[in-house]
Amino acid sequence: MADPLVKVIDVIKMINKQRIVERINLSIDAADIVGLCGGNGAGKSTILRMIAGIIQPSSGEIHVNGLQWKKDRRRFAEQIGYMPDDYQFPQGLTAQEMLSFWAALRRVPEERVGDVLAIVGLEDRKNKPVSTFSKGMRQRVLFAQAILAKPPLLIMDEPTNGLDPYWTSEFVKLLRHIKQEGQTVLFSTHQLEIAEEIADSVVFLNAGQSCGGGTLQQLRETYGKYPLHAAFQDSLGIKPITRSPFRC
């Protein structure tokens, strides 16, 4: 059996002497889609930033494709495409210019820029300043830069925030295609219906701690209809109810 693509071992994050993340362990296989689910302040973004190498854990280990950030930063970074929950784009730069800049950083051929602009439906807006784009359009630019280099691991923080129903549906299709191509996806969301549609497995987070989760198949067998909604409530000690999912 192949080793997991991502291994997070006893990771703790302290900020101002407070534990933001409490001893997290994750194991993610190649070509899996894993969702971190929880409300605001659950620790989702902090965990993703640590795995992406943007911030370092206070203790514990993170391995991506057998690499550690401290030992080989360049090769570690090459394994990852990271989509933040938001980004302050420079004034005046167009979508084409932004993606060309990122392509140069990742040593990706310029023709790939046109490919990803087409994938996210922004070919007709490529010469417009990104700072004038709507939230949903900026999200699509950020998604485009994350997939530029076709990295083994995509890390995405609340990727569907701001997307309209059409592009939310298209995003789901794109992630399924990425999985079929062998890439691994780790994303955060507070939209349980999104995780239920695309994730192979989920981890529930509350106050920086893992409080439950499992594969979608396991959760469906246990909870039946709307398994993530019921399972998340159960993980918090709330009696599960069976009705349409909502943003937790």
C-alpha positions as CSV (number, residue, x, y, z in Angstrom):
1,M,0.0,0.0,0.0
2,A,1.3,3.4,-1.0
3,D,2.1,5.9,1.8
4,P,-0.4,8.8,2.3
5,L,0.3,11.9,0.3
6,V,-0.3,14.1,3.4
7,K,0.6,13.2,6.9
8,V,-0.1,15.6,9.8
9,I,1.2,14.2,13.1
10,D,0.3,15.7,16.5
11,V,0.3,19.2,15.2
12,I,-0.3,22.0,17.7
13,K,-0.4,25.8,16.9
14,M,0.1,28.4,19.6
15,I,-0.6,32.1,19.1
16,N,-0.1,34.6,21.9
17,K,0.2,31.6,24.3
18,Q,-3.2,30.3,23.3
19,R,-3.7,27.0,21.6
20,I,-5.4,27.7,18.3
21,V,-5.0,24.1,17.0
22,E,-5.0,21.2,19.4
23,R,-3.0,18.1,18.4
24,I,-4.4,17.4,14.9
25,N,-3.7,14.2,13.1
26,L,-4.5,13.7,9.4
27,S,-3.7,11.1,6.8
28,I,-4.7,11.8,3.2
29,D,-4.2,9.4,0.3
30,A,-3.4,10.4,-3.2
31,A,-6.4,11.3,-5.4
32,D,-8.7,11.8,-2.4
33,I,-10.9,14.8,-1.7
34,V,-11.0,15.7,2.0
35,G,-13.1,18.5,3.6
36,L,-12.4,20.3,6.8
37,C,-15.8,21.3,8.1
38,G,-16.6,23.6,11.0
39,G,-17.9,27.1,11.9
40,N,-16.0,30.3,12.2
41,G,-13.0,30.0,14.5
42,A,-12.9,26.2,14.3
43,G,-9.2,26.3,13.1
44,K,-9.8,25.3,9.5
45,S,-7.7,28.1,7.9
46,T,-4.9,27.7,10.4
47,I,-4.6,24.0,9.6
48,L,-4.6,24.6,5.9
49,R,-1.9,27.3,6.1
50,M,0.3,25.0,8.2
51,I,0.0,22.2,5.6
52,A,0.7,24.7,2.8
53,G,3.9,25.9,4.6
54,I,2.7,29.5,5.0
55,I,2.9,29.3,8.8
56,Q,4.7,26.7,10.9
57,P,3.2,24.5,13.6
58,S,4.3,25.1,17.2
59,S,4.9,21.4,17.5
60,G,4.3,18.2,15.5
61,E,5.2,17.2,11.9
62,I,3.7,17.8,8.5
63,H,4.7,15.6,5.5
64,V,3.6,16.2,1.9
65,N,4.7,13.6,-0.7
66,G,7.4,12.5,1.8
67,L,8.8,16.0,2.1
68,Q,9.0,18.4,5.1
69,W,9.0,22.2,4.9
70,K,12.0,22.6,7.1
71,K,14.2,20.2,5.2
72,D,13.4,21.1,1.6
73,R,11.2,24.3,1.2
74,R,11.4,24.5,-2.6
75,R,10.4,20.9,-3.3
76,F,7.8,21.0,-0.5
77,A,6.2,24.2,-2.1
78,E,6.2,22.5,-5.6
79,Q,3.9,19.9,-4.3
80,I,1.1,22.4,-3.4
81,G,-1.3,24.7,-5.1
82,Y,-2.9,27.0,-2.5
83,M,-6.1,29.0,-2.8
84,P,-6.6,31.4,0.1
85,D,-10.0,32.5,1.2
86,D,-9.3,36.0,-0.1
87,Y,-6.5,38.0,-1.6
88,Q,-5.8,41.7,-2.0
89,F,-5.1,42.0,-5.7
90,P,-2.8,44.9,-6.8
91,Q,-4.6,47.8,-8.4
92,G,-4.5,47.8,-12.2
93,L,-3.2,44.4,-12.9
94,T,-5.3,42.3,-15.2
95,A,-6.3,38.6,-14.8
96,Q,-3.8,37.7,-17.6
97,E,-1.0,39.7,-15.9
98,M,-1.6,38.2,-12.5
99,L,-1.7,34.6,-13.8
100,S,1.4,35.2,-16.0
101,F,3.2,36.4,-12.9
102,W,2.2,33.3,-11.0
103,A,3.1,31.1,-13.9
104,A,6.6,32.6,-14.0
105,L,7.0,31.9,-10.3
106,R,6.0,28.3,-10.8
107,R,8.0,27.9,-14.0
108,V,4.9,27.1,-15.9
109,P,4.7,27.7,-19.7
110,E,2.8,30.9,-20.6
111,E,0.3,28.9,-22.7
112,R,-1.0,27.3,-19.5
113,V,-2.3,30.7,-18.5
114,G,-4.8,30.6,-21.4
115,D,-5.8,27.1,-20.5
116,V,-6.7,28.0,-16.9
117,L,-8.5,31.2,-17.9
118,A,-10.7,29.1,-20.1
119,I,-11.2,26.5,-17.3
120,V,-12.6,29.2,-15.0
121,G,-14.6,31.0,-17.6
122,L,-12.6,34.2,-17.6
123,E,-11.2,34.3,-21.2
124,D,-13.4,37.3,-22.1
125,R,-12.3,39.2,-18.9
126,K,-8.6,38.4,-19.1
127,N,-7.6,42.0,-19.9
128,K,-9.8,43.6,-17.1
129,P,-8.2,44.6,-13.8
130,V,-8.9,41.9,-11.2
131,S,-9.5,44.6,-8.5
132,T,-12.7,45.5,-10.4
133,F,-14.0,41.9,-10.3
134,S,-16.8,40.6,-8.1
135,K,-16.0,38.3,-5.2
136,G,-17.0,35.2,-7.3
137,M,-14.7,36.2,-10.2
138,R,-11.8,36.8,-7.8
139,Q,-12.4,33.4,-6.4
140,R,-12.1,31.9,-9.9
141,V,-8.8,33.8,-10.5
142,L,-7.5,32.3,-7.3
143,F,-8.6,28.9,-8.3
144,A,-6.9,29.3,-11.6
145,Q,-3.6,30.1,-10.0
146,A,-3.8,27.2,-7.7
147,I,-4.2,24.7,-10.6
148,L,-1.6,26.4,-12.8
149,A,1.2,23.9,-12.1
150,K,-1.0,20.9,-11.8
151,P,0.4,20.1,-8.3
152,P,-0.1,16.8,-6.5
153,L,-2.0,18.6,-3.7
154,L,-4.5,21.4,-4.0
155,I,-5.3,23.2,-0.7
156,M,-8.3,25.5,-0.8
157,D,-9.7,27.7,1.9
158,E,-13.5,28.2,1.6
159,P,-13.3,28.0,-2.2
160,T,-17.0,28.4,-3.0
161,N,-17.5,31.6,-1.0
162,G,-18.9,34.2,-3.4
163,L,-19.6,31.7,-6.2
164,D,-23.1,31.9,-7.8
165,P,-25.1,28.6,-8.2
166,Y,-23.8,28.0,-11.8
167,W,-20.1,28.3,-10.8
168,T,-20.6,26.4,-7.6
169,S,-21.9,23.5,-9.8
170,E,-19.0,24.0,-12.2
171,F,-16.5,24.0,-9.3
172,V,-17.8,20.6,-8.2
173,K,-17.3,19.2,-11.7
174,L,-13.8,20.6,-11.9
175,L,-12.8,19.0,-8.6
176,R,-14.1,15.7,-9.7
177,H,-12.1,16.0,-12.9
178,I,-9.0,16.9,-10.8
179,K,-9.5,13.8,-8.7
180,Q,-9.7,11.7,-11.8
181,E,-6.4,13.1,-13.0
182,G,-4.8,11.9,-9.8
183,Q,-4.5,15.1,-7.8
184,T,-5.4,15.3,-4.2
185,V,-7.7,18.0,-2.8
186,L,-7.9,19.3,0.8
187,F,-10.4,22.1,1.3
188,S,-12.2,23.9,4.1
189,T,-15.9,24.8,4.2
190,H,-18.7,25.7,6.5
191,Q,-21.2,24.7,3.7
192,L,-21.9,21.1,4.6
193,E,-23.9,20.5,1.3
194,I,-20.7,21.3,-0.7
195,A,-18.6,18.8,1.3
196,E,-21.3,16.2,1.0
197,E,-21.3,16.6,-2.8
198,I,-17.6,16.4,-3.5
199,A,-15.6,15.0,-0.5
200,D,-14.5,11.4,-0.1
201,S,-14.1,12.0,3.6
202,V,-14.5,14.9,6.1
203,V,-13.0,16.0,9.4
204,F,-15.2,18.0,11.7
205,L,-13.5,20.8,13.7
206,N,-14.6,22.7,16.7
207,A,-12.4,25.2,18.7
208,G,-9.2,23.9,17.1
209,Q,-9.9,20.3,17.7
210,S,-11.0,17.4,15.6
211,C,-14.4,16.3,16.9
212,G,-15.4,13.6,14.4
213,G,-15.8,12.8,10.8
214,G,-15.1,9.8,8.5
215,T,-15.7,8.7,4.9
216,L,-19.0,9.8,3.2
217,Q,-19.9,6.1,2.8
218,Q,-19.4,5.5,6.6
219,L,-21.5,8.5,7.5
220,R,-24.3,7.6,5.1
221,E,-24.5,4.2,6.6
222,T,-24.7,5.7,10.0
223,Y,-26.9,8.7,9.5
224,G,-28.8,8.1,6.2
225,K,-30.2,11.2,4.5
226,Y,-28.1,14.4,4.9
227,P,-25.3,12.6,6.7
228,L,-23.0,15.5,7.2
229,H,-25.6,17.7,8.8
230,A,-26.6,14.9,11.2
231,A,-23.0,13.8,11.9
232,F,-21.7,17.3,12.6
233,Q,-24.5,17.9,15.1
234,D,-23.7,14.6,16.7
235,S,-20.0,15.5,16.9
236,L,-20.9,18.6,18.9
237,G,-23.2,16.6,21.2
238,I,-26.4,18.0,19.6
239,K,-29.2,15.5,18.9
240,P,-29.1,14.9,15.1
241,I,-32.2,15.8,13.2
242,T,-33.0,14.9,9.6
243,R,-33.7,17.9,7.5
244,S,-32.0,19.9,4.8
245,P,-28.4,20.8,5.5
246,F,-27.5,24.4,6.4
247,R,-24.4,26.5,7.0
248,C,-23.1,25.5,10.4
